[in-house]
């Protein structure tokens, strides 16, 4: 199975996890997904009044320079760990 197919399967699996991950894990999943699908963070950082958007953007921006394949691999591994828990 190709990396892209595994990633797509992990995205589908993320919707059926045994329990909802904590907020930090959700942020990491979001950031890895965005990095894998869109590359480095783009656009302006959300303002202070948008705390959730700002946290998501910061998590994504922290992965700047990570290749799409590395982000996919990390996403797949994290979903596998969450499914096993």
Biopython code that builds the backbone (N, CA, C, O; Angstrom):
import numpy as np
from Bio.PDB.StructureBuilder import StructureBuilder

atoms = [
    (1, "UNK", "N", (0.855, -1.186, 0.000)),
    (1, "UNK", "CA", (0.000, 0.000, 0.000)),
    (1, "UNK", "C", (0.896, 1.243, 0.000)),
    (1, "UNK", "O", (1.885, 1.310, 0.730)),
    (2, "UNK", "N", (0.541, 2.200, -0.812)),
    (2, "UNK", "CA", (1.356, 3.410, -0.904)),
    (2, "UNK", "C", (1.197, 4.264, 0.357)),
    (2, "UNK", "O", (0.243, 4.102, 1.118)),
    (3, "UNK", "N", (2.147, 5.170, 0.561)),
    (3, "UNK", "CA", (2.106, 6.068, 1.718)),
    (3, "UNK", "C", (0.823, 6.902, 1.684)),
    (3, "UNK", "O", (0.179, 7.097, 2.714)),
    (4, "UNK", "N", (0.453, 7.396, 0.490)),
    (4, "UNK", "CA", (-0.755, 8.211, 0.353)),
    (4, "UNK", "C", (-1.998, 7.406, 0.735)),
    (4, "UNK", "O", (-2.884, 7.924, 1.414)),
    (5, "UNK", "N", (-2.068, 6.144, 0.304)),
    (5, "UNK", "CA", (-3.216, 5.286, 0.627)),
    (5, "UNK", "C", (-3.266, 5.010, 2.133)),
    (5, "UNK", "O", (-4.340, 5.033, 2.734)),
    (6, "UNK", "N", (-2.107, 4.751, 2.740)),
    (6, "UNK", "CA", (-2.056, 4.529, 4.187)),
    (6, "UNK", "C", (-2.512, 5.774, 4.937)),
    (6, "UNK", "O", (-3.240, 5.682, 5.926)),
    (7, "UNK", "N", (-2.079, 6.940, 4.458)),
    (7, "UNK", "CA", (-2.461, 8.205, 5.082)),
    (7, "UNK", "C", (-3.973, 8.402, 4.995)),
    (7, "UNK", "O", (-4.612, 8.761, 5.984)),
    (8, "UNK", "N", (-4.543, 8.169, 3.821)),
    (8, "UNK", "CA", (-5.984, 8.315, 3.646)),
    (8, "UNK", "C", (-6.752, 7.355, 4.547)),
    (8, "UNK", "O", (-7.801, 7.708, 5.087)),
    (9, "UNK", "N", (-6.226, 6.132, 4.709)),
    (9, "UNK", "CA", (-6.868, 5.170, 5.603)),
    (9, "UNK", "C", (-6.772, 5.644, 7.055)),
    (9, "UNK", "O", (-7.729, 5.503, 7.816)),
    (10, "UNK", "N", (-5.631, 6.201, 7.438)),
    (10, "UNK", "CA", (-5.460, 6.718, 8.798)),
    (10, "UNK", "C", (-6.419, 7.877, 9.054)),
    (10, "UNK", "O", (-6.975, 7.986, 10.146)),
    (11, "UNK", "N", (-6.618, 8.745, 8.060)),
    (11, "UNK", "CA", (-7.576, 9.854, 8.192)),
    (11, "UNK", "C", (-8.970, 9.286, 8.425)),
    (11, "UNK", "O", (-9.701, 9.773, 9.288)),
    (12, "UNK", "N", (-9.345, 8.262, 7.664)),
    (12, "UNK", "CA", (-10.656, 7.624, 7.848)),
    (12, "UNK", "C", (-10.742, 6.985, 9.231)),
    (12, "UNK", "O", (-11.767, 7.096, 9.904)),
    (13, "UNK", "N", (-9.669, 6.316, 9.655)),
    (13, "UNK", "CA", (-9.646, 5.667, 10.973)),
    (13, "UNK", "C", (-9.737, 6.682, 12.106)),
    (13, "UNK", "O", (-10.251, 6.366, 13.179)),
    (14, "UNK", "N", (-9.243, 7.895, 11.880)),
    (14, "UNK", "CA", (-9.249, 8.917, 12.933)),
    (14, "UNK", "C", (-10.669, 9.285, 13.357)),
    (14, "UNK", "O", (-10.880, 9.784, 14.462)),
    (15, "UNK", "N", (-11.625, 9.042, 12.492)),
    (15, "UNK", "CA", (-13.016, 9.370, 12.803)),
    (15, "UNK", "C", (-13.695, 8.293, 13.639)),
    (15, "UNK", "O", (-14.810, 8.493, 14.122)),
    (16, "UNK", "N", (-13.024, 7.143, 13.814)),
    (16, "UNK", "CA", (-13.610, 6.016, 14.540)),
    (16, "UNK", "C", (-12.699, 5.505, 15.653)),
    (16, "UNK", "O", (-12.620, 4.299, 15.891)),
    (17, "UNK", "N", (-12.027, 6.405, 16.323)),
    (17, "UNK", "CA", (-11.137, 6.002, 17.414)),
    (17, "UNK", "C", (-11.972, 5.538, 18.604)),
    (17, "UNK", "O", (-13.105, 5.987, 18.776)),
    (18, "UNK", "N", (-11.418, 4.634, 19.434)),
    (18, "UNK", "CA", (-12.171, 4.131, 20.588)),
    (18, "UNK", "C", (-12.562, 5.226, 21.583)),
    (18, "UNK", "O", (-13.618, 5.143, 22.211)),
    (19, "UNK", "N", (-11.727, 6.241, 21.727)),
    (19, "UNK", "CA", (-12.067, 7.368, 22.596)),
    (19, "UNK", "C", (-11.472, 8.646, 22.026)),
    (19, "UNK", "O", (-10.503, 8.612, 21.268)),
    (20, "UNK", "N", (-12.068, 9.776, 22.402)),
    (20, "UNK", "CA", (-11.613, 11.072, 21.886)),
    (20, "UNK", "C", (-10.255, 11.404, 22.489)),
    (20, "UNK", "O", (-10.092, 11.368, 23.709)),
    (21, "UNK", "N", (-9.270, 11.731, 21.637)),
    (21, "UNK", "CA", (-7.945, 12.108, 22.161)),
    (21, "UNK", "C", (-8.016, 13.429, 22.935)),
    (21, "UNK", "O", (-8.948, 14.215, 22.763)),
    (22, "UNK", "N", (-7.011, 13.655, 23.791)),
    (22, "UNK", "CA", (-6.940, 14.920, 24.523)),
    (22, "UNK", "C", (-6.620, 16.057, 23.544)),
    (22, "UNK", "O", (-6.235, 15.814, 22.400)),
    (23, "UNK", "N", (-6.782, 17.281, 24.004)),
    (23, "UNK", "CA", (-6.627, 18.447, 23.130)),
    (23, "UNK", "C", (-5.238, 18.565, 22.510)),
    (23, "UNK", "O", (-5.116, 18.947, 21.346)),
    (24, "UNK", "N", (-4.194, 18.245, 23.264)),
    (24, "UNK", "CA", (-2.836, 18.340, 22.712)),
    (24, "UNK", "C", (-2.633, 17.324, 21.584)),
    (24, "UNK", "O", (-1.974, 17.620, 20.588)),
    (25, "UNK", "N", (-3.198, 16.136, 21.746)),
    (25, "UNK", "CA", (-3.095, 15.124, 20.696)),
    (25, "UNK", "C", (-3.903, 15.547, 19.478)),
    (25, "UNK", "O", (-3.470, 15.342, 18.344)),
    (26, "UNK", "N", (-5.073, 16.134, 19.704)),
    (26, "UNK", "CA", (-5.883, 16.638, 18.586)),
    (26, "UNK", "C", (-5.133, 17.728, 17.823)),
    (26, "UNK", "O", (-5.176, 17.770, 16.593)),
    (27, "UNK", "N", (-4.446, 18.610, 18.552)),
    (27, "UNK", "CA", (-3.645, 19.651, 17.892)),
    (27, "UNK", "C", (-2.530, 19.032, 17.053)),
    (27, "UNK", "O", (-2.259, 19.480, 15.939)),
    (28, "UNK", "N", (-1.894, 18.013, 17.591)),
    (28, "UNK", "CA", (-0.814, 17.354, 16.859)),
    (28, "UNK", "C", (-1.356, 16.681, 15.597)),
    (28, "UNK", "O", (-0.738, 16.755, 14.534)),
    (29, "UNK", "N", (-2.516, 16.024, 15.721)),
    (29, "UNK", "CA", (-3.134, 15.394, 14.555)),
    (29, "UNK", "C", (-3.468, 16.442, 13.493)),
    (29, "UNK", "O", (-3.213, 16.244, 12.305)),
    (30, "UNK", "N", (-4.040, 17.552, 13.939)),
    (30, "UNK", "CA", (-4.393, 18.634, 13.012)),
    (30, "UNK", "C", (-3.140, 19.137, 12.289)),
    (30, "UNK", "O", (-3.130, 19.268, 11.065)),
    (31, "UNK", "N", (-2.101, 19.412, 13.051)),
    (31, "UNK", "CA", (-0.872, 19.965, 12.476)),
    (31, "UNK", "C", (-0.233, 18.980, 11.488)),
    (31, "UNK", "O", (0.203, 19.378, 10.408)),
    (32, "UNK", "N", (-0.182, 17.710, 11.855)),
    (32, "UNK", "CA", (0.399, 16.709, 10.958)),
    (32, "UNK", "C", (-0.430, 16.570, 9.686)),
    (32, "UNK", "O", (0.121, 16.433, 8.593)),
    (33, "UNK", "N", (-1.754, 16.607, 9.829)),
    (33, "UNK", "CA", (-2.625, 16.519, 8.660)),
    (33, "UNK", "C", (-2.389, 17.705, 7.719)),
    (33, "UNK", "O", (-2.232, 17.530, 6.511)),
    (34, "UNK", "N", (-2.367, 18.905, 8.287)),
    (34, "UNK", "CA", (-2.163, 20.105, 7.470)),
    (34, "UNK", "C", (-0.790, 20.084, 6.801)),
    (34, "UNK", "O", (-0.667, 20.434, 5.627)),
    (35, "UNK", "N", (0.232, 19.679, 7.533)),
    (35, "UNK", "CA", (1.586, 19.630, 6.964)),
    (35, "UNK", "C", (1.650, 18.603, 5.845)),
    (35, "UNK", "O", (2.261, 18.849, 4.805)),
    (36, "UNK", "N", (1.018, 17.452, 6.057)),
    (36, "UNK", "CA", (1.037, 16.389, 5.050)),
    (36, "UNK", "C", (0.243, 16.779, 3.805)),
    (36, "UNK", "O", (0.634, 16.437, 2.689)),
    (37, "UNK", "N", (-0.849, 17.481, 3.986)),
    (37, "UNK", "CA", (-1.722, 17.783, 2.853)),
    (37, "UNK", "C", (-1.450, 19.146, 2.214)),
    (37, "UNK", "O", (-1.711, 19.324, 1.025)),
    (38, "UNK", "N", (-0.929, 20.111, 2.979)),
    (38, "UNK", "CA", (-0.761, 21.469, 2.447)),
    (38, "UNK", "C", (0.662, 22.003, 2.498)),
    (38, "UNK", "O", (0.948, 23.038, 1.897)),
    (39, "UNK", "N", (1.558, 21.322, 3.200)),
    (39, "UNK", "CA", (2.922, 21.830, 3.336)),
    (39, "UNK", "C", (3.017, 22.824, 4.483)),
    (39, "UNK", "O", (2.186, 22.820, 5.391)),
    (40, "UNK", "N", (4.034, 23.672, 4.435)),
    (40, "UNK", "CA", (4.279, 24.630, 5.522)),
    (40, "UNK", "C", (3.099, 25.580, 5.721)),
    (40, "UNK", "O", (2.364, 25.893, 4.784)),
    (41, "UNK", "N", (2.939, 26.027, 6.964)),
    (41, "UNK", "CA", (1.859, 26.960, 7.320)),
    (41, "UNK", "C", (1.917, 28.193, 6.434)),
    (41, "UNK", "O", (2.983, 28.747, 6.168)),
    (42, "UNK", "N", (0.743, 28.602, 5.989)),
    (42, "UNK", "CA", (0.656, 29.759, 5.099)),
    (42, "UNK", "C", (-0.357, 30.750, 5.670)),
    (42, "UNK", "O", (-1.166, 30.409, 6.533)),
    (43, "UNK", "N", (-0.296, 31.951, 5.181)),
    (43, "UNK", "CA", (-1.232, 32.962, 5.642)),
    (43, "UNK", "C", (-0.762, 33.591, 6.932)),
    (43, "UNK", "O", (0.296, 33.257, 7.464)),
    (44, "UNK", "N", (-1.570, 34.507, 7.420)),
    (44, "UNK", "CA", (-1.219, 35.205, 8.645)),
    (44, "UNK", "C", (-1.658, 34.413, 9.865)),
    (44, "UNK", "O", (-2.654, 33.690, 9.834)),
    (45, "UNK", "N", (-0.906, 34.564, 10.922)),
    (45, "UNK", "CA", (-1.245, 33.946, 12.200)),
    (45, "UNK", "C", (-2.520, 34.607, 12.725)),
    (45, "UNK", "O", (-2.611, 35.834, 12.761)),
    (46, "UNK", "N", (-3.511, 33.797, 13.135)),
    (46, "UNK", "CA", (-4.752, 34.391, 13.658)),
    (46, "UNK", "C", (-4.484, 35.307, 14.851)),
    (46, "UNK", "O", (-3.515, 35.124, 15.588)),
    (47, "UNK", "N", (-5.342, 36.273, 15.021)),
    (47, "UNK", "CA", (-5.199, 37.234, 16.105)),
    (47, "UNK", "C", (-5.429, 36.626, 17.477)),
    (47, "UNK", "O", (-5.884, 35.490, 17.609)),
    (48, "UNK", "N", (-5.106, 37.408, 18.486)),
    (48, "UNK", "CA", (-5.195, 36.959, 19.871)),
    (48, "UNK", "C", (-6.620, 36.567, 20.265)),
    (48, "UNK", "O", (-6.808, 35.699, 21.118)),
    (49, "UNK", "N", (-7.617, 37.196, 19.654)),
    (49, "UNK", "CA", (-9.006, 36.900, 20.022)),
    (49, "UNK", "C", (-9.474, 35.539, 19.500)),
    (49, "UNK", "O", (-10.478, 35.007, 19.973)),
    (50, "UNK", "N", (-8.751, 34.973, 18.528)),
    (50, "UNK", "CA", (-9.078, 33.645, 17.989)),
    (50, "UNK", "C", (-8.103, 32.633, 18.577)),
    (50, "UNK", "O", (-7.173, 32.183, 17.908)),
    (51, "UNK", "N", (-8.331, 32.284, 19.838)),
    (51, "UNK", "CA", (-7.374, 31.436, 20.558)),
    (51, "UNK", "C", (-7.253, 30.042, 19.942)),
    (51, "UNK", "O", (-6.152, 29.497, 19.868)),
    (52, "UNK", "N", (-8.365, 29.461, 19.502)),
    (52, "UNK", "CA", (-8.315, 28.116, 18.926)),
    (52, "UNK", "C", (-7.593, 28.146, 17.577)),
    (52, "UNK", "O", (-6.720, 27.319, 17.316)),
    (53, "UNK", "N", (-7.960, 29.097, 16.730)),
    (53, "UNK", "CA", (-7.293, 29.224, 15.435)),
    (53, "UNK", "C", (-5.811, 29.487, 15.583)),
    (53, "UNK", "O", (-4.997, 28.977, 14.813)),
    (54, "UNK", "N", (-5.469, 30.284, 16.576)),
    (54, "UNK", "CA", (-4.066, 30.622, 16.834)),
    (54, "UNK", "C", (-3.300, 29.381, 17.291)),
    (54, "UNK", "O", (-2.181, 29.144, 16.837)),
    (55, "UNK", "N", (-3.890, 28.592, 18.179)),
    (55, "UNK", "CA", (-3.232, 27.368, 18.668)),
    (55, "UNK", "C", (-3.041, 26.376, 17.521)),
    (55, "UNK", "O", (-1.993, 25.739, 17.420)),
    (56, "UNK", "N", (-4.043, 26.244, 16.664)),
    (56, "UNK", "CA", (-3.939, 25.337, 15.527)),
    (56, "UNK", "C", (-2.851, 25.803, 14.561)),
    (56, "UNK", "O", (-2.055, 24.996, 14.082)),
    (57, "UNK", "N", (-2.818, 27.113, 14.274)),
    (57, "UNK", "CA", (-1.816, 27.648, 13.361)),
    (57, "UNK", "C", (-0.414, 27.469, 13.942)),
    (57, "UNK", "O", (0.516, 27.097, 13.227)),
    (58, "UNK", "N", (-0.266, 27.736, 15.244)),
    (58, "UNK", "CA", (1.041, 27.584, 15.888)),
    (58, "UNK", "C", (1.517, 26.129, 15.845)),
    (58, "UNK", "O", (2.695, 25.867, 15.601)),
    (59, "UNK", "N", (0.604, 25.187, 16.080)),
    (59, "UNK", "CA", (0.968, 23.762, 16.035)),
    (59, "UNK", "C", (1.416, 23.380, 14.629)),
    (59, "UNK", "O", (2.393, 22.650, 14.463)),
    (60, "UNK", "N", (0.706, 23.870, 13.623)),
    (60, "UNK", "CA", (1.059, 23.595, 12.229)),
    (60, "UNK", "C", (2.393, 24.250, 11.886)),
    (60, "UNK", "O", (3.247, 23.623, 11.259)),
    (61, "UNK", "N", (2.578, 25.497, 12.289)),
    (61, "UNK", "CA", (3.798, 26.232, 11.982)),
    (61, "UNK", "C", (5.020, 25.592, 12.644)),
    (61, "UNK", "O", (6.133, 25.701, 12.128)),
    (62, "UNK", "N", (4.819, 24.932, 13.774)),
    (62, "UNK", "CA", (5.928, 24.266, 14.466)),
    (62, "UNK", "C", (6.513, 23.129, 13.622)),
    (62, "UNK", "O", (7.640, 22.696, 13.861)),
    (63, "UNK", "N", (5.757, 22.655, 12.650)),
    (63, "UNK", "CA", (6.222, 21.569, 11.780)),
    (63, "UNK", "C", (6.869, 22.093, 10.498)),
    (63, "UNK", "O", (7.187, 21.313, 9.600)),
    (64, "UNK", "N", (7.065, 23.416, 10.410)),
    (64, "UNK", "CA", (7.663, 24.029, 9.211)),
    (64, "UNK", "C", (8.950, 23.289, 8.848)),
    (64, "UNK", "O", (9.812, 23.054, 9.694)),
    (65, "UNK", "N", (9.054, 22.930, 7.573)),
    (65, "UNK", "CA", (10.237, 22.228, 7.087)),
    (65, "UNK", "C", (10.108, 20.715, 7.107)),
    (65, "UNK", "O", (10.938, 20.017, 6.526)),
    (66, "UNK", "N", (9.086, 20.202, 7.763)),
    (66, "UNK", "CA", (8.854, 18.753, 7.777)),
    (66, "UNK", "C", (8.301, 18.357, 6.409)),
    (66, "UNK", "O", (7.381, 19.000, 5.903)),
    (67, "UNK", "N", (8.852, 17.311, 5.813)),
    (67, "UNK", "CA", (8.376, 16.891, 4.493)),
    (67, "UNK", "C", (6.973, 16.302, 4.593)),
    (67, "UNK", "O", (6.543, 15.852, 5.655)),
    (68, "UNK", "N", (6.274, 16.315, 3.466)),
    (68, "UNK", "CA", (4.926, 15.747, 3.429)),
    (68, "UNK", "C", (4.954, 14.275, 3.839)),
    (68, "UNK", "O", (4.089, 13.813, 4.584)),
    (69, "UNK", "N", (5.958, 13.541, 3.343)),
    (69, "UNK", "CA", (6.047, 12.117, 3.663)),
    (69, "UNK", "C", (6.296, 11.889, 5.148)),
    (69, "UNK", "O", (5.689, 10.998, 5.742)),
    (70, "UNK", "N", (7.177, 12.677, 5.758)),
    (70, "UNK", "CA", (7.429, 12.531, 7.192)),
    (70, "UNK", "C", (6.167, 12.836, 7.992)),
    (70, "UNK", "O", (5.853, 12.134, 8.954)),
    (71, "UNK", "N", (5.444, 13.884, 7.595)),
    (71, "UNK", "CA", (4.209, 14.236, 8.299)),
    (71, "UNK", "C", (3.174, 13.116, 8.147)),
    (71, "UNK", "O", (2.476, 12.783, 9.105)),
    (72, "UNK", "N", (3.076, 12.542, 6.959)),
    (72, "UNK", "CA", (2.144, 11.424, 6.748)),
    (72, "UNK", "C", (2.520, 10.242, 7.636)),
    (72, "UNK", "O", (1.664, 9.634, 8.278)),
    (73, "UNK", "N", (3.810, 9.927, 7.662)),
    (73, "UNK", "CA", (4.283, 8.790, 8.457)),
    (73, "UNK", "C", (3.970, 9.005, 9.944)),
    (73, "UNK", "O", (3.497, 8.092, 10.621)),
    (74, "UNK", "N", (4.235, 10.204, 10.440)),
    (74, "UNK", "CA", (3.953, 10.492, 11.850)),
    (74, "UNK", "C", (2.458, 10.424, 12.139)),
    (74, "UNK", "O", (2.053, 9.933, 13.193)),
    (75, "UNK", "N", (1.637, 10.911, 11.214)),
    (75, "UNK", "CA", (0.187, 10.875, 11.377)),
    (75, "UNK", "C", (-0.293, 9.416, 11.444)),
    (75, "UNK", "O", (-1.073, 9.050, 12.323)),
    (76, "UNK", "N", (0.186, 8.595, 10.504)),
    (76, "UNK", "CA", (-0.196, 7.182, 10.451)),
    (76, "UNK", "C", (0.186, 6.484, 11.755)),
    (76, "UNK", "O", (-0.614, 5.732, 12.313)),
    (77, "UNK", "N", (1.413, 6.730, 12.246)),
    (77, "UNK", "CA", (1.877, 6.097, 13.485)),
    (77, "UNK", "C", (1.054, 6.553, 14.687)),
    (77, "UNK", "O", (0.728, 5.744, 15.555)),
    (78, "UNK", "N", (0.716, 7.839, 14.744)),
    (78, "UNK", "CA", (-0.064, 8.359, 15.868)),
    (78, "UNK", "C", (-1.464, 7.752, 15.874)),
    (78, "UNK", "O", (-1.965, 7.378, 16.934)),
    (79, "UNK", "N", (-2.094, 7.651, 14.722)),
    (79, "UNK", "CA", (-3.427, 7.028, 14.645)),
    (79, "UNK", "C", (-3.348, 5.559, 15.047)),
    (79, "UNK", "O", (-4.224, 5.065, 15.756)),
    (80, "UNK", "N", (-2.313, 4.860, 14.604)),
    (80, "UNK", "CA", (-2.145, 3.456, 14.992)),
    (80, "UNK", "C", (-2.013, 3.319, 16.497)),
    (80, "UNK", "O", (-2.602, 2.414, 17.088)),
    (81, "UNK", "N", (-1.245, 4.205, 17.128)),
    (81, "UNK", "CA", (-1.096, 4.188, 18.589)),
    (81, "UNK", "C", (-2.428, 4.453, 19.290)),
    (81, "UNK", "O", (-2.755, 3.805, 20.284)),
    (82, "UNK", "N", (-3.191, 5.413, 18.763)),
    (82, "UNK", "CA", (-4.482, 5.752, 19.370)),
    (82, "UNK", "C", (-5.493, 4.625, 19.206)),
    (82, "UNK", "O", (-6.326, 4.407, 20.086)),
    (83, "UNK", "N", (-5.429, 3.909, 18.090)),
    (83, "UNK", "CA", (-6.341, 2.787, 17.880)),
    (83, "UNK", "C", (-6.009, 1.641, 18.827)),
    (83, "UNK", "O", (-6.901, 0.925, 19.284)),
    (84, "UNK", "N", (-4.728, 1.471, 19.119)),
    (84, "UNK", "CA", (-4.290, 0.371, 19.982)),
    (84, "UNK", "C", (-4.572, 0.648, 21.454)),
    (84, "UNK", "O", (-4.635, -0.282, 22.258)),
    (85, "UNK", "N", (-4.738, 1.895, 21.804)),
    (85, "UNK", "CA", (-4.935, 2.262, 23.216)),
    (85, "UNK", "C", (-6.293, 1.843, 23.726)),
    (85, "UNK", "O", (-6.615, 2.077, 24.890)),
]
sb = StructureBuilder()
sb.init_structure("model")
sb.init_model(0)
sb.init_chain("A")
sb.init_seg("    ")
for serial, (resi, resn, name, xyz) in enumerate(atoms, 1):
    if name == "N":
        sb.init_residue(resn, " ", resi, " ")
    sb.init_atom(name, np.array(xyz, "f"), 0.0, 1.0, " ", f" {name:<3s}", serial, name[0])
structure = sb.get_structure()
